[in-house]
C-alpha cells in the first residue's frame, strides 16, 4: 500500500492479515512495514515492484513472480493456476513485448521526467524537464504490458544480475514515463541469456475502446462470457464492488463472501451435500490440489502460447 494512503487503510490491512488464522498458519502473506510513495506513471511504480521481488527472493521458494494491481481479479482458483502451470518449463517468462514503439518513441523515449517521490516526503505528480534526450543506441527499446509473470531466474537476474544491464536500464528508466511498461521488456530482450525465454502474453483478459484510450475498458457483466472463454487466469480492469465480481466469485472461484476461493487445502462447509467455498485450513490436506475443468482449458491455452511454432516467432523482434 502506498505511503500516502490514509493511516486507517494501513491499519485495516494490518488488522485483517493479523486476525486471519489461515495467514498465520500458512505464513504466505507479508506486509511491508515501511511503505513507499508510489507516483502514477513514475519509476516508483517500478522500484516498488523490484522491492517486492527482492523480499520474496530472500523469504521463500517460488517459481514465478506475478504482479497484479487492485484493478485486477482472478478468473481461476489457486488450485487451477498451480495445476495448469505444473507442466510449464520454469524458465519461461510471460511478458507481453513489442519493439514497434510508434508514437512512444517521441512521447516516452525522448522526454525526461522526474518523479518527486524519489526525493520528497510530499507526494506530487511527475513533471517533465524542458530538455529532451536522444534515443539510446547502446540497447534497443521495447514496450508492452505492465502486468507480467516472471521466472525466478529472471527475477534474480534483475535484482542481483551478474551483468550490469539491469542496473543500467534501471537508471535509464528512472526518467521514463510509465517505466513498468518498458523496463522488464527492454531488459529481457537485450539479454542474450534471457531473450529466448519470453512468451509474448500477459495472461490477462483486457478490452480496449476503439480507438484505444489511455486506459482499458472497465469490465462488466456484459464481458463475463468472453472473459470465461478467454481461459486467461486474470482480467482487468474492474470498478470497485462491480456486480460482475460477485458472479466471478460465485461461479468461477466458488468463493463465498468473506471466505477464500475453493481449494483442496481447505475445510469447506456443505450446502445440500455440495462442497462450497473455503473458510479454514485443513492441515492434512495441505498441498492437495482440486483443480476444476478451468485448469484443463487454461493449460491448453498456455500450451498454445508456448508451442514451438508460436514461441519462437514472437520473441523479442
C-alpha positions as CSV (number, residue, x, y, z in Angstrom):
1,X,0.0,0.0,0.0
2,X,1.3,3.5,-0.9
3,X,2.8,5.5,1.9
4,X,0.4,8.3,1.1
5,X,-2.7,6.1,1.8
6,X,-4.8,7.1,4.9
7,X,-3.4,5.6,8.1
8,X,-6.8,3.9,8.7
9,X,-6.3,1.9,5.5
10,X,-2.9,0.8,6.6
11,X,-4.3,-0.3,10.0
12,X,-7.2,-2.1,8.3
13,X,-4.9,-4.2,6.2
14,X,-2.6,-5.0,9.2
15,X,-5.6,-6.0,11.3
16,X,-7.1,-8.1,8.6
17,X,-3.9,-10.1,7.9
18,X,-3.1,-10.4,11.7
19,X,-6.6,-11.6,12.5
20,X,-6.9,-14.2,9.8
21,X,-5.8,-17.6,11.2
22,X,-5.1,-19.1,7.8
23,X,-2.4,-16.5,7.0
24,X,-0.8,-17.2,10.3
25,X,-0.8,-21.0,9.8
26,X,0.5,-20.9,6.2
27,X,2.7,-17.9,6.6
28,X,2.5,-16.7,2.9
29,X,1.2,-13.1,3.4
30,X,3.6,-10.3,4.2
31,X,3.0,-6.6,4.8
32,X,5.8,-4.1,4.1
33,X,6.2,-2.2,7.3
34,X,8.0,0.8,5.8
35,X,5.8,1.6,2.8
36,X,7.0,3.8,-0.1
37,X,5.5,6.7,-2.0
38,X,4.3,5.5,-5.4
39,X,3.6,8.0,-8.1
40,X,1.3,7.3,-11.0
41,X,3.3,6.8,-14.2
42,X,6.5,7.3,-12.3
43,X,9.5,5.0,-11.8
44,X,8.5,4.5,-8.1
45,X,5.9,2.0,-9.5
46,X,8.9,0.0,-10.9
47,X,11.1,0.4,-7.8
48,X,8.2,-0.9,-5.6
49,X,7.9,-4.0,-7.8
50,X,11.6,-4.6,-7.6
51,X,11.4,-4.2,-3.8
52,X,8.8,-6.9,-3.6
53,X,10.9,-9.2,-5.8
54,X,13.9,-8.7,-3.6
55,X,11.9,-9.6,-0.4
56,X,10.4,-12.7,-1.9
57,X,13.7,-13.9,-3.3
58,X,15.0,-13.9,0.3
59,X,11.9,-15.1,2.0
60,X,10.5,-18.2,0.3
61,X,10.7,-20.6,-2.6
62,X,8.6,-19.9,-5.7
63,X,8.7,-20.4,-9.5
64,X,7.1,-17.2,-10.9
65,X,6.6,-13.7,-9.8
66,X,3.1,-12.3,-10.7
67,X,2.4,-8.6,-10.3
68,X,-1.2,-7.5,-10.1
69,X,-2.9,-4.3,-9.3
70,X,-6.0,-3.5,-7.2
71,X,-7.9,-3.4,-10.6
72,X,-7.1,-7.0,-11.4
73,X,-9.1,-10.0,-10.5
74,X,-8.5,-13.8,-10.8
75,X,-10.7,-15.9,-13.1
76,X,-9.4,-19.2,-11.7
77,X,-8.7,-20.7,-8.3
78,X,-5.2,-21.1,-6.9
79,X,-5.6,-24.9,-7.5
80,X,-6.4,-24.3,-11.1
81,X,-3.5,-22.0,-11.6
82,X,-0.9,-24.2,-9.9
83,X,-2.2,-27.3,-11.8
84,X,-2.2,-25.6,-15.2
85,X,1.4,-24.3,-14.7
86,X,2.8,-27.5,-13.2
87,X,4.0,-28.7,-16.6
88,X,5.2,-25.3,-17.9
89,X,9.0,-25.0,-18.1
90,X,10.2,-22.9,-15.2
91,X,12.4,-20.7,-17.3
92,X,9.6,-19.2,-19.4
93,X,8.7,-15.5,-18.8
94,X,5.2,-14.4,-19.7
95,X,5.8,-10.9,-20.8
96,X,4.0,-9.0,-23.5
97,X,6.5,-7.1,-25.6
98,X,6.9,-5.2,-28.8
99,X,9.8,-3.2,-30.4
100,X,7.4,-1.1,-32.6
101,X,7.0,1.8,-30.2
102,X,5.4,4.1,-32.8
103,X,4.4,7.3,-31.1
104,X,6.1,6.2,-27.9
105,X,9.5,6.8,-29.4
106,X,8.9,10.6,-29.2
107,X,6.5,10.7,-26.3
108,X,8.4,8.4,-24.0
109,X,11.8,7.7,-25.4
110,X,13.0,11.3,-25.7
111,X,11.3,13.3,-22.8
112,X,12.9,13.4,-19.4
113,X,10.6,13.0,-16.4
114,X,11.2,13.5,-12.7
115,X,9.4,11.6,-10.0
116,X,9.3,13.7,-6.8
117,X,8.6,10.5,-4.7
118,X,12.3,9.6,-5.3
119,X,13.5,12.6,-3.1
120,X,10.5,14.3,-1.5
121,X,8.3,13.5,1.6
122,X,5.4,15.2,-0.1
123,X,3.5,13.3,-2.8
124,X,3.0,15.1,-6.2
125,X,2.8,14.2,-9.9
126,X,5.7,13.5,-12.1
127,X,7.0,16.5,-14.1
128,X,8.8,16.9,-17.4
129,X,12.0,18.9,-17.8
130,X,12.4,21.2,-20.9
131,X,15.4,19.4,-22.4
132,X,15.0,16.1,-24.2
133,X,17.4,13.3,-24.8
134,X,18.3,11.3,-27.9
135,X,17.1,7.7,-28.3
136,X,19.5,5.1,-27.0
137,X,22.0,3.3,-29.3
138,X,23.5,1.0,-26.7
139,X,20.3,-1.0,-26.4
140,X,17.0,-1.5,-28.2
141,X,13.8,-0.2,-26.5
142,X,10.8,-2.4,-26.1
143,X,7.4,-1.8,-24.7
144,X,4.4,-3.8,-23.6
145,X,2.1,-4.6,-20.7
146,X,3.0,-3.7,-17.2
147,X,1.5,-7.0,-16.0
148,X,4.0,-9.8,-16.2
149,X,4.7,-13.3,-14.9
150,X,8.5,-13.5,-14.5
151,X,10.5,-16.6,-13.7
152,X,12.6,-16.8,-10.5
153,X,15.8,-17.0,-12.6
154,X,15.0,-13.8,-14.5
155,X,13.8,-12.1,-11.3
156,X,17.2,-12.9,-9.7
157,X,18.9,-11.5,-12.8
158,X,17.0,-8.2,-12.4
159,X,17.8,-7.9,-8.6
160,X,21.4,-9.4,-8.4
161,X,22.3,-9.5,-12.0
162,X,25.7,-10.8,-12.9
163,X,25.7,-8.3,-15.8
164,X,25.3,-4.6,-15.4
165,X,22.4,-4.4,-17.9
166,X,19.6,-4.5,-15.4
167,X,21.2,-1.6,-13.4
168,X,22.0,0.5,-16.5
169,X,18.4,0.2,-17.7
170,X,17.0,0.9,-14.2
171,X,18.9,4.2,-14.3
172,X,17.7,4.9,-17.8
173,X,14.0,4.2,-16.9
174,X,14.3,6.4,-13.8
175,X,13.5,9.3,-16.1
176,X,11.0,7.4,-18.3
177,X,7.2,7.9,-18.1
178,X,5.3,4.6,-17.3
179,X,8.5,2.7,-16.8
180,X,6.7,-0.6,-15.8
181,X,5.6,-0.8,-19.5
182,X,9.1,-1.0,-20.8
183,X,11.7,-1.9,-18.2
184,X,11.3,-5.6,-18.0
185,X,10.7,-5.9,-21.7
186,X,13.9,-4.0,-22.5
187,X,16.0,-5.9,-20.0
188,X,14.9,-9.3,-21.2
189,X,15.1,-8.6,-24.9
190,X,18.6,-7.1,-24.7
191,X,19.9,-10.0,-22.6
192,X,21.5,-12.8,-24.6
193,X,20.7,-15.2,-21.8
194,X,17.0,-14.5,-21.5
195,X,15.8,-13.1,-24.8
196,X,14.7,-16.6,-25.9
197,X,12.7,-17.3,-22.7
198,X,9.9,-14.9,-23.5
199,X,6.3,-15.9,-24.1
200,X,4.6,-12.9,-25.6
201,X,1.5,-12.7,-23.4
202,X,0.5,-11.0,-20.1
203,X,-2.1,-13.8,-19.4
204,X,-4.8,-11.1,-18.9
205,X,-8.2,-10.6,-20.4
206,X,-8.3,-6.9,-21.3
207,X,-10.5,-5.0,-23.7
208,X,-10.0,-1.5,-25.2
209,X,-12.1,1.1,-26.7
210,X,-11.8,1.8,-30.5
211,X,-9.8,3.8,-30.9
212,X,-7.9,2.9,-27.7
213,X,-7.9,5.4,-24.8
214,X,-5.2,5.8,-22.2
215,X,-6.8,3.0,-20.0
216,X,-8.6,-0.2,-20.9
217,X,-12.4,-0.5,-20.6
218,X,-13.8,-1.4,-17.2
219,X,-15.3,-4.9,-17.4
220,X,-18.9,-5.6,-16.5
221,X,-21.4,-8.4,-16.7
222,X,-21.6,-8.0,-20.5
223,X,-18.0,-9.1,-20.7
224,X,-18.4,-12.2,-18.4
225,X,-18.8,-14.8,-21.2
226,X,-15.9,-13.6,-23.2
227,X,-13.7,-13.5,-20.0
228,X,-14.5,-17.1,-19.3
229,X,-14.0,-18.2,-22.9
230,X,-10.5,-16.5,-23.0
231,X,-9.2,-19.1,-20.5
232,X,-7.0,-16.4,-19.1
233,X,-6.1,-16.6,-15.4
234,X,-6.6,-12.9,-14.8
235,X,-8.7,-10.0,-16.1
236,X,-8.7,-6.2,-15.7
237,X,-9.8,-3.7,-15.1
238,X,-12.8,-3.7,-12.7
239,X,-14.6,-0.9,-10.9
240,X,-14.7,-1.3,-7.1
241,X,-17.5,-3.7,-6.0
242,X,-18.9,-4.2,-9.5
243,X,-21.5,-6.9,-9.5
244,X,-19.6,-8.9,-12.1
245,X,-17.0,-9.6,-9.3
246,X,-19.8,-11.4,-7.3
247,X,-20.6,-13.5,-10.3
248,X,-16.9,-14.4,-10.7
249,X,-16.7,-15.3,-7.0
250,X,-19.8,-17.4,-7.1
251,X,-19.3,-19.3,-10.4
252,X,-15.6,-19.4,-11.1
253,X,-13.8,-19.1,-7.8
254,X,-16.5,-20.9,-5.7
255,X,-16.0,-18.2,-3.1
256,X,-18.5,-17.1,-0.5
257,X,-18.3,-13.5,0.9
258,X,-15.6,-13.2,3.4
259,X,-14.1,-16.6,2.6
260,X,-11.3,-18.0,0.4
261,X,-11.8,-19.4,-3.1
262,X,-12.3,-23.2,-3.1
263,X,-9.2,-25.5,-3.0
264,X,-8.1,-28.9,-1.9
265,X,-6.1,-27.3,1.0
266,X,-9.2,-26.1,2.9
267,X,-12.0,-27.4,5.0
268,X,-15.3,-26.5,3.4
269,X,-18.9,-26.1,4.5
270,X,-21.5,-28.1,2.7
271,X,-24.8,-26.9,1.3
272,X,-27.1,-29.7,0.2
273,X,-24.2,-32.1,0.1
274,X,-22.3,-29.9,-2.3
275,X,-18.9,-28.5,-1.3
276,X,-18.7,-24.8,-1.2
277,X,-16.0,-22.2,-0.6
278,X,-13.2,-22.4,2.0
279,X,-13.3,-21.0,5.5
280,X,-10.3,-22.6,7.2
281,X,-7.2,-24.7,6.7
282,X,-7.4,-28.5,6.8
283,X,-3.8,-29.4,7.9
284,X,-3.9,-33.0,6.5
285,X,-4.8,-31.6,3.0
286,X,-2.0,-29.0,2.9
287,X,-0.6,-29.2,-0.6
288,X,-3.6,-31.1,-2.0
289,X,-5.0,-29.8,-5.3
290,X,-8.6,-30.0,-6.5
291,X,-8.5,-28.3,-9.9
292,X,-11.6,-27.7,-12.0
293,X,-12.3,-28.0,-15.7
294,X,-11.0,-24.4,-16.0
295,X,-7.5,-25.7,-15.3
296,X,-7.5,-28.0,-18.3
297,X,-8.7,-25.2,-20.5
298,X,-6.1,-22.8,-19.2
299,X,-3.4,-25.5,-19.7
300,X,-4.4,-25.8,-23.4
301,X,-4.3,-22.0,-23.8
302,X,-0.8,-21.9,-22.2
303,X,0.4,-24.8,-24.4
304,X,-0.6,-22.9,-27.5
305,X,1.2,-19.8,-26.4
306,X,4.5,-21.6,-25.6
307,X,4.3,-24.1,-28.5
308,X,7.4,-24.0,-30.7
309,X,5.5,-22.6,-33.6
310,X,4.2,-19.6,-31.6
311,X,7.0,-19.1,-29.1
312,X,9.9,-18.5,-31.5
313,X,8.2,-16.2,-34.0
314,X,7.1,-13.8,-31.3
315,X,10.3,-13.5,-29.2
316,X,12.0,-10.1,-29.0
317,X,11.7,-9.0,-32.6
